[in-house]
Amino acid sequence: MSVRSLTSALGAACSAFALLLAVPGSASAATGQFRYTYTTAEGYEAVGFLNNPTSGTCINLTAPGSTPGTASRAPQNRTDATATVFLNADCEGDTYYTLHPGAGASDRLLPRSVVFS
């Protein structure tokens, strides 16, 4: 094999590898369920949940039937991914807490959004 054909083959292999790295993969998801408690507008306690939530995407914890802007409480991370819960909507602000897989928090933690890694 000549040096020129070896260089061409090596260049083609490097280009194919670079293309493979550049193509985005499918979105990954945490496997399991993320739960949180909230109070409905009528004053009833209810449980909200996210099944197999998408990783890397901020999810606002809106609770059906609750007063808009109301925080949820007592998050339970029953997924296989780390959940970072924020006290503000849209995963904004400097106050956040990390819940490892299988971990939960007390009623005192009042998250409004979550992102999974």
Buried (B, 14 or more C-beta within 10 A) or exposed (E): EEEEEEEEEEEEEEEEEEEEEEEEEEEEBBEBBBBBBBBBEEEEEBEBEBEBBBBEEBBBBBBEEBEEEBBBBBBBBBBEBBBBBBBBBEBEEEEBBEBEBEBEBEEEBBBBBBBBE
